């Protein structure tokens, strides 16, 4: 990892060089040509990102640039920006790339050696191509960001969702086109864009306006950082604030899950259970398993049964199988109770004789579907 400090710090990931080398080799098939292309791509991407970064600084933001495997990424933080300011920050990346194209076009009118003519010709073509492609209304390209800003400014969260859906649709069409013309690398990249946009669109259906607020996202990050540093009380307070401000969106659900984990660790199982139950449809895998465990403690056997298979697939254990067996036994579902008991027994270390004396298993004694499983364990 190369880091260049300064007013606009730059970080260059090793995979950035690897991708540049791959592209250079594909277009030149020579070692010298590969290094020339590495230089062209590096300068072009850096100038493009400076277009974003310098405009962000103009709007009193603190900007930083990263060169990563698929190109460049400019991030910034500072006072909340209006939509028109966000628009110009995004637009000036492609604009700087187009200016580099114009510069290369002018230099090509001057007397040059064959080598320098080839270098500036490649710079000209690369920047014109990338400027056009980058303005396509596809996330995460700048054109997709511009479309998002415009639609979100006029239609709010609905506009944000629409930009993701339109971007996914165009990406998949472009991917198919590039595959047909055998431009497989570009086709694969657009296929990846299509998948990312569709996945973001799918998840955005659960989002609220509060999820789009920078302040809420920053609070959530602060809460996670506090939790990582062991500041549990501070993290709990921040997560509660996010949950309140995000108003039922994705951030609120994520904050609630963190809160439930903290409450459970404090022994406040009833509070944790009620919190997770209220957002059951939005739970991540680990939170579902926690809800499964808490539901067993609270005697909600129907919920345990509903989560039984999914949670066991996430974190298989003897204890989880026993929880499932007991809940199905209490629900008088003999076959499933016996099946889960058999699953628990396969982990070893189980005292079957003692276990079968528990009242909910005693109640199934003599039931053929249950006894068939028990006989296999003896």
C-alpha positions in Angstrom: 0.0 0.0 0.0 1.4 3.4 -1.1 0.3 6.4 0.9 1.1 10.0 -0.3 0.3 12.6 2.5 -0.8 16.1 1.7 -3.9 18.4 1.8 -5.6 15.7 -0.3 -4.0 12.4 0.8 -3.7 9.6 -1.8 -3.6 5.9 -1.0 -2.8 3.4 -3.8 -3.7 -0.2 -3.4 -1.3 -2.9 -4.9 -4.2 -4.4 -6.9 -4.6 -1.1 -8.7 -1.1 -1.6 -10.3 -2.0 -5.2 -11.1 -5.1 -4.2 -13.0 -3.2 -1.5 -14.8 -0.6 -4.1 -15.8 -3.2 -6.5 -17.0 -4.9 -3.8 -19.2 -1.5 -2.7 -20.5 -0.4 -6.2 -21.4 -3.8 -6.8 -23.2 -3.4 -3.7 -25.3 0.3 -3.9 -26.0 1.5 -7.5 -25.5 5.0 -6.2 -24.7 6.7 -5.3 -21.4 7.6 -1.8 -22.5 4.0 -1.2 -23.7 2.6 -2.5 -20.4 4.6 0.0 -18.4 3.6 2.9 -20.7 -0.1 1.9 -20.2 0.4 1.7 -16.4 1.6 5.4 -16.6 -1.3 6.5 -18.8 -3.9 4.8 -16.6 -2.3 6.1 -13.4 -2.2 9.8 -14.6 -5.7 9.6 -16.2 -7.3 8.1 -13.1 -5.5 10.5 -10.7 -6.5 13.6 -12.7 -10.1 12.3 -12.8 -10.1 11.9 -9.0 -8.6 15.3 -8.5 -11.6 16.7 -10.4 -13.8 15.3 -7.7 -11.4 16.1 -4.8 -10.6 19.7 -5.7 -14.3 20.5 -6.1 -15.1 18.9 -2.8 -12.4 21.0 -1.1 -13.9 24.1 -2.8 -17.1 23.3 -0.9 -15.2 23.1 2.4 -14.9 19.3 2.5 -11.9 17.3 3.6 -11.2 15.0 0.6 -9.0 11.9 0.2 -8.3 9.8 -2.9 -7.9 6.0 -3.1 -6.8 4.1 -6.2 -8.2 0.7 -6.0 -8.7 -2.4 -8.1 -11.4 -1.0 -10.4 -10.1 2.5 -10.6 -10.3 5.5 -8.3 -12.4 6.5 -5.3 -12.7 10.0 -3.8 -14.3 10.3 -0.4 -14.9 13.5 1.6 -16.5 14.7 4.8 -17.5 18.1 6.1 -20.5 20.4 6.2 -23.7 18.9 4.7 -23.8 19.5 1.0 -26.7 20.7 -1.1 -27.7 18.5 -4.1 -26.2 21.0 -6.6 -22.9 20.9 -4.8 -22.9 17.1 -4.9 -23.7 17.3 -8.6 -20.7 19.4 -9.4 -18.4 17.3 -7.3 -19.4 14.2 -9.3 -19.5 16.0 -12.7 -16.0 17.5 -12.4 -14.3 14.1 -12.4 -15.4 13.3 -16.0 -14.8 17.0 -16.9 -11.2 16.8 -15.8 -10.8 13.6 -17.8 -12.3 15.3 -20.9 -9.8 18.2 -20.4 -7.0 15.7 -20.4 -8.4 14.4 -23.7 -8.4 17.9 -25.1 -4.8 18.4 -23.9 -3.7 15.2 -25.6 -5.5 16.2 -28.7 -3.7 19.5 -28.8 -0.3 17.9 -28.1 -0.9 15.6 -31.1 -0.9 18.6 -33.4 2.7 19.3 -32.4 5.8 17.6 -34.0 6.4 14.5 -31.8 8.6 11.4 -32.0 6.8 8.2 -32.9 7.0 7.0 -29.2 5.5 10.2 -27.8 2.9 10.3 -30.5 1.8 6.8 -29.6 1.7 7.7 -25.9 -0.5 10.9 -26.4 -2.7 9.1 -28.9 -3.4 6.3 -26.3 -4.0 9.0 -23.7 -6.4 10.8 -26.0 -8.4 7.6 -26.9 -8.4 6.3 -23.3 -9.7 9.5 -21.8 -12.4 10.0 -24.4 -13.6 6.4 -24.0 -13.5 6.5 -20.2 -15.3 9.9 -20.1 -18.1 8.6 -22.3 -18.4 5.3 -20.4 -18.2 6.9 -17.0 -21.1 9.2 -17.8 -23.4 6.2 -18.5 -26.3 6.3 -15.9 -25.0 3.2 -14.1 -24.0 2.9 -10.5 -21.3 3.2 -9.3 -20.1 5.2 -12.3 -20.3 9.0 -12.2 -23.2 9.0 -14.6 -25.2 6.8 -12.2 -24.3 9.1 -9.3 -25.5 12.1 -11.3 -28.7 10.4 -12.1 -29.1 9.5 -8.4 -28.6 13.1 -7.3 -31.0 14.5 -9.8 -33.8 11.9 -9.1 -33.2 12.1 -5.3 -33.3 15.9 -5.3 -36.8 15.8 -7.0 -38.3 12.6 -5.7 -36.4 11.8 -2.5 -36.1 8.2 -1.5 -38.2 7.0 -4.5 -35.8 8.8 -6.8 -32.9 7.0 -5.2 -34.5 3.6 -5.7 -35.4 4.5 -9.3 -31.8 5.3 -10.1 -30.7 1.9 -8.8 -33.3 0.1 -10.8 -32.6 1.9 -14.0 -28.8 1.5 -13.5 -29.2 -2.3 -13.0 -31.4 -2.6 -16.1 -28.9 -0.7 -18.3 -25.9 -2.5 -16.8 -27.3 -5.9 -17.7 -28.1 -4.8 -21.2 -24.6 -3.4 -21.7 -23.1 -6.6 -20.2 -24.9 -8.7 -22.7 -23.9 -6.4 -25.6 -20.2 -6.6 -24.6 -20.3 -10.3 -24.2 -21.8 -10.6 -27.7 -19.0 -8.5 -29.2 -16.5 -10.7 -27.2 -15.3 -7.8 -25.0 -15.5 -10.2 -22.0 -13.6 -8.1 -19.4 -15.9 -5.0 -19.9 -18.9 -7.3 -20.1 -18.0 -8.9 -16.7 -17.5 -5.5 -15.1 -21.0 -4.3 -16.2 -22.4 -7.6 -15.1 -20.9 -6.9 -11.6 -22.4 -3.4 -11.7 -25.8 -4.9 -12.6 -25.6 -7.3 -9.6 -24.5 -4.6 -7.2 -27.2 -2.2 -8.3 -30.0 -4.8 -8.2 -28.8 -5.9 -4.7 -28.8 -2.3 -3.5 -32.2 -1.7 -5.0 -33.6 -4.8 -3.3 -32.2 -3.6 0.1 -33.3 0.0 -0.5 -37.0 -1.1 -0.4 -36.6 -1.4 3.3 -34.9 2.0 3.6 -36.4 5.3 4.9 -35.5 8.9 4.5 -33.6 8.6 7.7 -31.2 6.1 6.2 -30.1 8.8 3.6 -29.3 11.3 6.3 -25.5 11.8 6.7 -25.8 12.6 10.4 -27.5 9.2 11.1 -24.8 7.3 9.1 -22.1 9.1 11.0 -23.7 8.3 14.3 -23.9 4.7 13.4 -20.2 4.6 12.5 -19.3 6.3 15.8 -21.4 3.7 17.7 -19.6 0.8 15.9 -16.2 2.4 16.7 -17.2 2.9 20.3 -18.3 -0.8 20.6 -15.0 -2.0 19.0 -13.1 0.1 21.6 -15.0 -1.6 24.4 -17.0 1.6 25.3 -20.3 -0.3 25.6 -22.3 2.4 27.4 -21.4 5.0 24.9 -22.1 2.6 22.0 -25.5 1.8 23.5 -26.4 5.5 23.8 -25.4 6.1 20.2 -27.3 3.1 18.8 -30.4 4.2 20.7 -30.0 7.6 19.1 -29.7 6.1 15.6 -32.7 3.9 16.2 -34.8 6.9 17.2 -33.7 9.2 14.4 -33.6 6.6 11.5 -37.3 5.9 12.1 -37.8 2.3 11.1 -35.3 2.1 8.3 -32.3 -0.1 7.6 -30.1 1.8 10.0 -32.7 1.7 12.7 -32.9 -2.1 12.3 -29.1 -2.5 12.4 -28.9 -0.3 15.5 -31.7 -2.3 17.2 -29.8 -5.5 16.6 -26.6 -4.1 18.2 -28.7 -2.9 21.1 -30.3 -6.4 21.5 -26.9 -8.0 21.7 -25.8 -5.5 24.3 -29.0 -6.0 26.3 -28.6 -9.8 26.2 -25.0 -9.5 27.4 -26.3 -7.5 30.3 -28.8 -10.2 31.2 -31.8 -8.1 30.1 -33.2 -11.0 28.0 -36.8 -9.9 28.0 -35.9 -6.4 26.6 -33.6 -8.0 24.0 -36.2 -10.5 23.0 -38.9 -7.8 22.5 -36.6 -5.6 20.5 -35.6 -8.4 18.1 -39.2 -9.6 17.8 -40.3 -6.2 16.6 -37.9 -6.3 13.6 -37.9 -10.0 12.9 -38.2 -9.6 9.2 -35.0 -7.4 9.0 -32.7 -9.6 11.2 -29.2 -10.6 10.1 -28.1 -14.2 10.6 -26.5 -13.8 14.1 -29.5 -11.8 15.3 -31.9 -14.5 14.2 -29.9 -17.0 16.2 -30.1 -14.8 19.2 -33.8 -14.4 18.8 -34.1 -18.2 18.5 -32.3 -18.6 21.8 -34.3 -15.9 23.6 -37.6 -17.2 22.2 -36.8 -20.6 23.8 -36.2 -18.8 27.1 -39.5 -16.9 26.8 -41.4 -20.0 26.0 -42.3 -19.0 22.4 -42.1 -22.5 21.0 -43.8 -21.5 17.7 -41.1 -19.0 17.0 -38.4 -21.4 17.9 -40.0 -23.9 15.5 -40.2 -21.4 12.7 -36.5 -20.4 13.1 -35.2 -23.9 13.9 -33.9 -25.1 10.6 -32.5 -21.7 9.4 -30.7 -21.1 12.7 -29.3 -24.6 12.8 -27.9 -24.1 9.3 -26.2 -20.9 10.4 -24.7 -22.2 13.7 -25.2 -26.0 14.1 -24.6 -27.2 17.7 -25.9 -29.8 20.1 -27.4 -27.0 22.3 -29.4 -25.6 19.4 -30.7 -29.1 18.4 -31.8 -29.7 21.9 -33.6 -26.3 22.0 -35.5 -27.3 18.8 -36.2 -30.8 20.2 -37.8 -29.5 23.4 -39.8 -26.8 21.6 -41.2 -29.4 19.1 -41.9 -31.7 22.0 -43.9 -29.0 23.8 -45.8 -28.4 20.6 -46.6 -32.2 20.5 -44.9 -32.6 17.1 -43.4 -36.0 17.9 -41.6 -36.7 14.6 -39.8 -33.4 14.6 -39.0 -33.6 18.3 -37.5 -37.1 17.8 -35.5 -35.9 14.7 -34.0 -33.0 16.5 -33.2 -35.2 19.5 -31.4 -37.6 17.2 -29.5 -34.6 15.7 -28.4 -33.5 19.2 -27.3 -37.1 20.1 -25.0 -37.3 17.1 -22.8 -34.6 18.6 -22.0 -36.9 21.5 -21.9 -36.4 25.2 -25.7 -36.7 25.6 -27.2 -38.5 28.6 -30.3 -39.9 26.8 -31.8 -41.6 29.9 -31.8 -38.4 31.9 -33.0 -36.3 28.9 -36.0 -38.5 28.3 -37.2 -37.9 31.9 -37.9 -34.3 31.1 -41.7 -33.7 31.2 -42.2 -32.7 27.6 -40.4 -35.8 26.3 -42.2 -38.0 28.9 -45.5 -36.7 27.3 -44.4 -38.2 24.0 -43.7 -41.7 25.4 -45.5 -44.3 23.5 -46.0 -42.1 20.4 -44.8 -44.2 17.5 -43.2 -41.4 15.5 -41.2 -40.3 18.6 -40.3 -43.8 19.7 -38.9 -44.7 16.2 -36.2 -42.1 16.6 -35.5 -43.1 20.2 -35.0 -46.7 19.4 -32.3 -45.8 16.9 -30.3 -44.1 19.7 -30.3 -47.0 22.1 
